[in-house]
Structure formats: C-alpha cells, structure tokens
C-alpha cells in the first residue's frame, strides 16, 4: 500500500485552476523530486497533500486513510514539512524550537525531548548552536535547524518545499548534505527542488510538472537522460527557441532574418552559428518551401546544456520532402552543405524538415 495516494486532485484559487486531475502514489522509502518551471503548481501540490491548502476536489490518502479536515492535524504530525522560509520561532533559541512541538503536541517529557533534540542537532552538525537564536544563525544553519525540528516530531514522511531557494549559493551544499543523509536513511521524502543534481543523484523517481499537473514522470535516468515529452526536454536540456510564421511567398523576409539575428545575439551565440542559421532559414523558407507551398512555420532552437543548434520548417500538404523536389539546385546544395543532419517527417498532414548544426 502506498503511504501517500493522490486521487483526481484539483486545486483552484477563485476561477484560476492551478492543478487538475493529479494522480500519484508515493511508496514508503521513496525519494520523489518534483521539478518544473515556476508557476506550475509544485508547491501548491505539497500544500494540498498536507491540507495547508485543502484540495478543491479530489482525495488524498495517508497510509490508507483519507485525509479530512477532522484528521488533518493528526496526519501532519506524521507528515512533516520543511519550508523555504525556515519558519523558526524567532523568540525561541534552537533547543526550544526543537522541543516545543514534541512537548506540547506529543506530550513528551522535557528531558526526553531535549535529549532527542541534542542527538538531532549533532546529526545536522549544529550541536554548538543549541542556545543560539535564529537571528544569530546563517541561512543554511536556519534550514538545518528547521529540518531537525521537523525530525523531532518523528515523521514518517517529510515534504520539502524548495528548501534551498532562499539560501545564498554557498550555503546550499550544507542543507543538501543533510537531505542526502536522510535519503540514505530510508526516510520517505517528497521534494520540490531546483537542485537538479540532487534530483538526479538521490531521487528514486522524478515528477516533472506542467500544464496543471504531472506532465511526465519516471526514474532520474529517464527524465534527465531520455525525456519523452516536448516540455520536459525543453526544461531539462534548457532549450531556447524562436518561431516565425510565414503567411505567403510574399512575406517580410527582412523581419524574419532580423528576428533570427536578434535571437542569436540575445543568447550570445557565436557569429558563425548565427550566420549559418540565417543562411539555412533564407534558403529553406525563401527559395525552397514558400515558392511551392506558400505558408510555413520556421522554428529555431538551441540547447544550452547540450550545446546543439537546430532549425525546422513545417508546411502543410501531401507527404513530400521539399528538399528533394525543389527546382532550386543551388539552394538545396547550400542547405545540404551547411547542415550536419537533415531529417524529414510527415505527421497528420504536416511535413517537417529538421536541420541540425
């Protein structure tokens, strides 16, 4: 049985639908990383799971029991959460922050709570900071205290909401080291993160979120090595793109070429790459495709991660490769001499010629 099971979850704020038809199961001992662009509902999903922001519809089960407003407090004691903003009590020292929950909510004796807190502070490397107040700690130290405070409640699952996003880059590693240690210990973790190395190295599964839900999921090897869907690929490979729609053979080709030049300049591409992309666009669109097919769509893209560049031209009609039937032999020769890879495909009435540099 899954320790967390989400069924047909939807979350709306007014008329704005953030999440729709989300279904996912989390197994005990899994480390599941949630990645994706900002604004795709990653943090909202965590907050809906532990009912900080209850779902608008759908169901969430924890250890086989449906979470409701009546039992959500009891569930939260078993499902801890670490926030990006630390959430420490500023008027309490570190030891008091760690013992407050166990003594008040779990009715644990104070000496037992302090003994457990001391062990946890040693685990996160902060034994010497037990009597410090949050204002006396660095961002990384505050987040490690927040993790230790969460562990003091003996949770079965921990939800991490971008735990390093508020930190200086120099402090990220110390928090990630604690989280890696937790993962090795077998703690069930659901982590919203922008730390791709953590997601790739530590996760048992990765969820990529887009289009109001879980757009693609799989093992780290699948998501980071061979993502199947377009938006996942664009995110993982850091693909940047430029699109220009051509309505007829008499289009404004100067505007198109200027757009390509500006795109290349804004992404600091080498001049020789920019020149090649402009040449391919000019020959493909002006001299090869539009004379016969008229309207077409030009798409330029490059991957910052893979350092690859590509250009594609799509046009409607019967299955036909414009390069093979073009009457402009010089234009075809220039395209074939410039592009390292050429591929033609035909899908649902659309031809796509893709050129790679």
C-alpha positions as CSV (number, residue, x, y, z in Angstrom):
1,X,0.0,0.0,0.0
2,X,1.3,3.5,-0.9
3,X,2.0,5.7,2.1
4,X,0.6,8.7,0.1
5,X,-2.0,8.4,-2.6
6,X,-3.4,11.3,-4.5
7,X,-6.6,10.8,-6.5
8,X,-8.0,13.2,-9.1
9,X,-6.8,16.2,-7.1
10,X,-7.8,19.7,-8.3
11,X,-6.8,23.0,-6.7
12,X,-8.4,26.3,-7.7
13,X,-8.0,29.8,-6.4
14,X,-11.2,31.5,-7.4
15,X,-11.5,30.9,-11.2
16,X,-7.8,30.2,-11.6
17,X,-7.2,26.4,-11.9
18,X,-3.7,25.6,-10.6
19,X,-3.9,21.8,-10.5
20,X,-6.3,19.5,-12.4
21,X,-6.7,15.7,-12.3
22,X,-3.5,15.0,-10.4
23,X,-2.9,11.3,-9.6
24,X,0.2,10.0,-7.9
25,X,1.2,7.3,-5.4
26,X,4.2,7.6,-3.1
27,X,5.7,4.4,-1.7
28,X,7.3,4.1,1.7
29,X,11.1,4.9,1.5
30,X,10.8,6.7,-1.9
31,X,12.6,10.0,-2.5
32,X,10.4,11.8,-5.1
33,X,11.7,15.0,-6.6
34,X,9.2,17.5,-8.1
35,X,10.7,19.7,-10.8
36,X,9.4,22.1,-13.4
37,X,9.2,25.8,-14.3
38,X,7.9,28.4,-11.7
39,X,4.2,28.7,-11.5
40,X,3.3,25.1,-12.5
41,X,1.8,24.1,-9.1
42,X,4.7,22.3,-7.5
43,X,4.4,24.0,-4.0
44,X,0.6,24.0,-4.3
45,X,0.7,20.2,-4.7
46,X,2.6,19.8,-1.4
47,X,0.3,22.2,0.4
48,X,-2.7,20.4,-0.9
49,X,-1.3,17.0,0.2
50,X,-0.9,18.1,3.8
51,X,-4.1,20.2,3.7
52,X,-2.3,23.6,4.4
53,X,-4.3,24.5,1.2
54,X,-7.0,21.8,1.1
55,X,-7.8,20.5,-2.4
56,X,-10.8,22.0,-4.2
57,X,-11.8,18.4,-5.2
58,X,-10.2,15.0,-5.2
59,X,-8.9,12.9,-2.4
60,X,-5.6,12.4,-0.6
61,X,-4.9,9.3,1.4
62,X,-2.1,8.8,4.0
63,X,-1.3,5.3,4.9
64,X,-4.6,4.1,3.6
65,X,-6.7,6.7,5.5
66,X,-8.4,9.6,3.7
67,X,-7.2,13.0,4.9
68,X,-10.1,15.3,6.0
69,X,-10.3,18.5,8.0
70,X,-11.1,16.4,11.0
71,X,-8.0,14.3,11.0
72,X,-5.5,16.6,9.2
73,X,-3.8,17.7,12.4
74,X,-3.1,14.1,13.4
75,X,-1.8,13.4,9.9
76,X,0.5,16.4,9.9
77,X,2.2,15.0,13.0
78,X,3.2,12.0,10.9
79,X,3.9,14.0,7.7
80,X,6.4,16.8,8.4
81,X,7.1,19.8,6.2
82,X,10.1,22.0,5.7
83,X,9.5,25.4,4.1
84,X,11.8,27.6,2.0
85,X,11.4,30.4,4.6
86,X,12.6,28.3,7.5
87,X,9.6,29.1,9.8
88,X,11.6,29.1,13.0
89,X,10.2,30.8,16.1
90,X,12.3,34.0,16.5
91,X,11.7,34.3,20.2
92,X,13.0,30.8,21.0
93,X,16.5,29.5,20.9
94,X,17.4,26.5,18.8
95,X,16.8,24.0,21.6
96,X,13.4,25.5,22.3
97,X,12.5,25.4,18.6
98,X,13.2,21.7,18.6
99,X,11.5,20.7,21.8
100,X,8.4,22.9,21.6
101,X,6.5,20.5,19.3
102,X,7.3,17.2,21.0
103,X,6.5,18.6,24.5
104,X,3.3,20.4,23.6
105,X,1.8,18.2,20.8
106,X,3.2,14.8,21.6
107,X,3.3,15.3,25.4
108,X,6.9,14.2,25.6
109,X,8.7,14.8,28.9
110,X,11.0,17.9,28.6
111,X,14.2,16.0,29.4
112,X,13.4,13.3,26.8
113,X,12.7,16.0,24.2
114,X,15.9,17.8,24.9
115,X,17.9,14.5,24.7
116,X,16.4,13.8,21.3
117,X,17.0,17.4,20.2
118,X,20.6,17.1,21.1
119,X,21.0,14.0,19.0
120,X,19.3,15.7,16.1
121,X,21.5,18.8,16.3
122,X,24.5,16.6,16.3
123,X,23.1,14.9,13.2
124,X,22.8,18.2,11.3
125,X,26.1,19.5,12.6
126,X,24.8,22.2,15.0
127,X,25.4,20.9,18.5
128,X,27.3,24.1,19.4
129,X,24.3,26.3,18.3
130,X,21.7,24.8,20.8
131,X,21.4,28.1,22.7
132,X,21.6,30.4,19.7
133,X,18.6,32.3,18.5
134,X,17.6,32.2,14.8
135,X,18.9,35.8,14.2
136,X,22.3,34.5,15.2
137,X,22.4,31.8,12.5
138,X,23.2,31.8,8.8
139,X,20.5,30.9,6.3
140,X,22.0,27.4,5.9
141,X,22.1,26.9,9.6
142,X,18.5,28.0,10.0
143,X,17.4,25.5,7.4
144,X,19.3,22.7,9.1
145,X,17.6,23.6,12.3
146,X,14.2,23.6,10.5
147,X,15.0,20.0,9.3
148,X,16.0,18.9,12.8
149,X,12.8,20.5,14.2
150,X,10.8,18.5,11.7
151,X,12.6,15.3,12.6
152,X,11.9,15.9,16.3
153,X,8.3,15.1,15.7
154,X,9.3,11.6,14.3
155,X,7.5,12.0,11.0
156,X,7.1,9.1,8.6
157,X,7.2,11.4,5.6
158,X,8.8,14.8,5.0
159,X,7.6,17.3,2.4
160,X,10.3,19.7,1.4
161,X,9.2,22.9,-0.3
162,X,12.2,24.3,-2.2
163,X,14.3,24.1,1.0
164,X,17.4,25.9,-0.6
165,X,15.7,28.6,-2.7
166,X,16.1,31.3,0.0
167,X,19.8,30.5,0.6
168,X,23.0,32.0,-0.7
169,X,24.6,29.6,-3.1
170,X,27.5,29.0,-0.7
171,X,25.0,27.6,1.9
172,X,23.1,25.2,-0.4
173,X,25.5,22.4,-0.1
174,X,25.3,22.1,3.7
175,X,21.5,21.7,3.5
176,X,21.7,19.3,0.6
177,X,24.2,17.2,2.6
178,X,21.6,16.7,5.4
179,X,18.9,15.8,2.9
180,X,21.2,13.3,1.2
181,X,21.8,11.7,4.5
182,X,18.1,11.5,5.2
183,X,17.5,9.8,1.9
184,X,20.2,7.2,2.6
185,X,18.5,6.5,6.0
186,X,15.3,5.5,4.2
187,X,13.2,8.5,5.0
188,X,10.2,8.9,2.7
189,X,10.7,12.4,1.1
190,X,8.7,14.5,-1.4
191,X,11.0,17.3,-2.5
192,X,10.1,20.4,-4.6
193,X,13.5,21.5,-5.8
194,X,15.5,23.4,-8.4
195,X,18.7,21.5,-7.5
196,X,18.9,19.2,-10.5
197,X,22.0,17.4,-9.2
198,X,20.0,16.3,-6.1
199,X,17.0,15.3,-8.1
200,X,19.2,13.3,-10.5
201,X,21.5,11.6,-7.9
202,X,19.3,11.0,-4.9
203,X,15.7,10.6,-6.2
204,X,14.1,7.2,-6.8
205,X,11.5,9.0,-9.0
206,X,11.2,12.4,-10.6
207,X,7.9,14.2,-11.4
208,X,8.0,17.0,-14.0
209,X,5.1,19.4,-13.6
210,X,3.5,21.5,-16.3
211,X,0.0,22.0,-17.9
212,X,-1.7,22.0,-14.4
213,X,-0.4,18.6,-13.4
214,X,2.2,15.9,-13.6
215,X,3.3,16.3,-17.2
216,X,5.8,13.4,-17.2
217,X,7.3,11.1,-14.6
218,X,10.0,8.5,-14.4
219,X,13.3,7.4,-13.0
220,X,16.1,10.0,-12.8
221,X,17.7,8.2,-15.7
222,X,14.6,8.5,-17.8
223,X,13.8,12.1,-17.0
224,X,17.3,13.5,-17.2
225,X,18.7,11.1,-19.8
226,X,15.8,10.5,-22.2
227,X,12.8,12.7,-21.5
228,X,10.0,11.8,-23.9
229,X,7.8,14.8,-23.9
230,X,8.5,18.2,-25.5
231,X,8.2,20.5,-22.5
232,X,10.3,18.1,-20.3
233,X,13.0,18.1,-23.0
234,X,13.0,21.9,-23.2
235,X,13.3,22.2,-19.4
236,X,16.0,19.5,-18.9
237,X,18.1,20.5,-21.9
238,X,17.5,24.2,-21.4
239,X,16.2,24.6,-24.9
240,X,15.6,28.2,-26.1
241,X,13.5,28.7,-29.2
242,X,12.4,31.3,-31.8
243,X,9.4,30.9,-34.1
244,X,8.4,32.8,-37.1
245,X,5.1,32.3,-39.0
246,X,5.2,32.8,-42.8
247,X,1.8,33.5,-44.3
248,X,2.7,33.5,-48.0
249,X,5.6,33.7,-50.5
250,X,5.5,37.5,-50.3
251,X,6.3,37.7,-46.6
252,X,8.6,40.2,-44.9
253,X,11.9,38.1,-45.1
254,X,13.9,41.0,-43.7
255,X,11.8,40.9,-40.5
256,X,12.4,37.1,-40.3
257,X,16.2,37.4,-40.7
258,X,16.4,40.3,-38.2
259,X,14.4,38.2,-35.7
260,X,16.9,35.3,-36.1
261,X,19.8,37.7,-35.7
262,X,18.4,39.3,-32.5
263,X,17.6,35.8,-31.1
264,X,21.2,34.7,-31.7
265,X,22.6,37.9,-30.2
266,X,20.4,37.7,-27.1
267,X,21.7,34.2,-26.4
268,X,25.3,35.1,-27.0
269,X,25.7,32.7,-30.0
270,X,28.9,32.8,-32.0
271,X,28.7,34.9,-35.1
272,X,29.4,31.9,-37.4
273,X,26.5,30.0,-35.8
274,X,24.2,33.0,-36.3
275,X,25.3,33.3,-40.0
276,X,24.7,29.6,-40.6
277,X,21.2,29.7,-39.1
278,X,20.3,32.8,-41.1
279,X,21.6,31.1,-44.3
280,X,19.6,28.0,-43.7
281,X,16.4,30.0,-42.9
282,X,16.8,32.1,-46.0
283,X,17.4,29.1,-48.4
284,X,14.8,26.9,-46.8
285,X,12.0,29.4,-46.4
286,X,12.5,31.8,-49.3
287,X,13.9,29.6,-52.0
288,X,12.7,26.1,-51.3
289,X,9.5,25.9,-49.3
290,X,7.4,29.0,-49.9
291,X,7.7,29.0,-53.8
292,X,5.8,25.7,-53.8
293,X,3.9,25.5,-50.5
294,X,3.3,29.2,-49.6
295,X,2.7,29.4,-45.8
296,X,5.1,27.7,-43.4
297,X,6.4,27.9,-39.9
298,X,10.1,28.4,-39.0
299,X,11.4,27.2,-35.6
300,X,14.9,27.8,-34.3
301,X,16.2,26.2,-31.1
302,X,19.3,25.5,-29.2
303,X,20.2,23.7,-26.0
304,X,22.4,25.4,-23.5
305,X,23.1,22.1,-21.8
306,X,23.8,20.0,-24.9
307,X,25.3,22.9,-26.9
308,X,23.3,21.9,-30.0
309,X,21.6,24.1,-32.6
310,X,18.7,23.2,-34.9
311,X,16.2,24.7,-37.4
312,X,13.0,23.3,-38.6
313,X,10.5,24.3,-41.3
314,X,7.0,22.9,-41.3
315,X,4.4,23.1,-44.1
316,X,1.0,21.6,-44.9
317,X,0.3,19.3,-47.9
318,X,0.9,15.8,-49.1
319,X,3.8,13.8,-47.9
320,X,6.7,15.4,-49.7
321,X,10.3,16.4,-48.9
322,X,10.7,19.9,-50.3
323,X,14.5,19.4,-50.5
324,X,14.0,16.5,-52.9
325,X,11.6,18.2,-55.3
326,X,12.9,21.8,-55.2
327,X,13.9,23.2,-58.6
328,X,16.5,25.5,-56.9
329,X,19.5,23.3,-57.0
330,X,21.9,25.9,-55.7
331,X,19.7,26.5,-52.6
332,X,19.5,22.7,-51.9
333,X,23.2,22.4,-52.3
334,X,23.9,25.2,-49.8
335,X,21.5,23.6,-47.3
336,X,23.0,20.2,-47.6
337,X,26.5,21.7,-47.4
338,X,25.7,23.7,-44.2
339,X,23.6,21.3,-42.2
340,X,25.2,18.3,-40.5
341,X,21.9,16.5,-40.0
342,X,18.8,16.6,-42.2
343,X,15.6,14.8,-41.3
344,X,12.1,14.8,-42.9
345,X,8.9,13.5,-41.3
346,X,5.2,13.7,-42.1
347,X,2.6,13.7,-39.4
348,X,-1.2,14.4,-39.8
349,X,-0.9,16.4,-42.9
350,X,2.2,18.4,-41.9
351,X,5.7,18.0,-43.3
352,X,8.6,18.9,-41.0
353,X,12.2,19.3,-42.2
354,X,14.7,19.5,-39.4
355,X,18.2,20.6,-39.9
356,X,21.0,20.3,-37.2
357,X,24.3,22.1,-37.0
